Amino acid sequence: MQIYNDYNLLHHNTFGIDARCRKFVEYASTEDAQQLVKALTKADEPLLLLGGGSNLLLTGDYPGTVLHSAILGREVVRETPEAVWLRCGSGETFDDIVAYAVAHSWYGAENLSLIPGEVGASAVQNIGAYGAEACDLIDTVEAVEIATGRVVTIAASDCGYSYRQSKFKHEWRDQYLITHVTYRFNKIFNPRLDYGNIRAALEEKGIRVPTAGQLRDTIIEIRRRKLPDPKDYGNAGSFFMNPIVPEETYQRLLKDYPDMPHYVMKGVDGEADRYKIPAGWMIEQCGWKGRSLGRAGVYSKQALVLVNLGGATGEEVVRLCHTVQQAVKDKFGIDIYPEVNIR
Ligand code: EPU
């Protein structure tokens, strides 16, 4: 276990906010995590459970303790003719796991290529892209309960997964240190090509039926075209979640915006269909794409992404966030909410 006092978090948040925390603790095994939670006292609070810091906006110095997993390792724990189960340390870089799976001809993660962040966070945030979500792959999550030091194994079906949501973000918030995630990969390749411009991007390269490697490469190219590299502009990917609205709201919007992009979310068990409206599109319609407020800006190639134009404080980004939220509310009558963890 590594413990640092008065620690600078600049290299632990992709927004590039220059902030410090009172204490920073890194744990490298389940036993380490157990020891750590037993040693925590009231004086260490508030706690911040940090992954790769790619979905975090720090609004100032953090007054408590930041806990970070440095648990590495990947191990096949089960295999059948159809599938393989890979148990990964929560501190592994998620995209390294995607690359590893593709290289071994284990399928299902290609569309999640190049998402920044670590394995532990994939299970908290239910990261997603191009029609796929982490919960499609997650089999179990292992964690240490902070209150008791108990090791638990939680089935994905009990984690309450939905679009960018899980119980780890709500009723279980800050209660577990995730130590391992087991992903289930398919041995049969069933590419998902229906989202947005994947097919078109493949066809540009003369590919009709891609291999998993070609699909991964194409997803990487699409992301690089649209999303800023934190080395150029600090950012946390999509800043807002796409709102999901009922039929009547969708119909009301459609009257004014017949070309509005949208995804139908099929209702399950007889529930009505709902509609996901891209917040990036709404922000662009409001005229905010490429604009800035102080040193915080709306990215010029993807309006869902807020960027640090250089030396922005967390407060400046929050001010831009509120301004954009209000603009969308005024024009569309819809509330949009950050997906980024603001602390
Ligand atoms: N759009 C605009 N203007 C913009 C941005 C988007 O008109 O400035 C339109 C696009 O033309 C398209 C639609 O909005 O019709 C959707 O855009 P895009 O495919 O780029 O995806 P998104 O809804 O903006 C979501 C995820 C991304 C993920 C992409 C691809 C969320 C919050 N974001 O963005 O995830 O990569 O889909 O699947 O759901 C992230 O979470 O950090 C992230 C990058």
Boltz pocket constraint, residues with backbone or C-beta under 6 A from the ligand:
constraints:
  - pocket:
      binder: B
      contacts: [[A, 128], [A, 129], [A, 130], [A, 131], [A, 195], [A, 196], [A, 226], [A, 227], [A, 236], [A, 237], [A, 238], [A, 239], [A, 240], [A, 241], [A, 242], [A, 261], [A, 278], [A, 279], [A, 280], [A, 281], [A, 282], [A, 284], [A, 289], [A, 299], [A, 301], [A, 302], [A, 303], [A, 304], [A, 339]]
      max_distance: 6.0
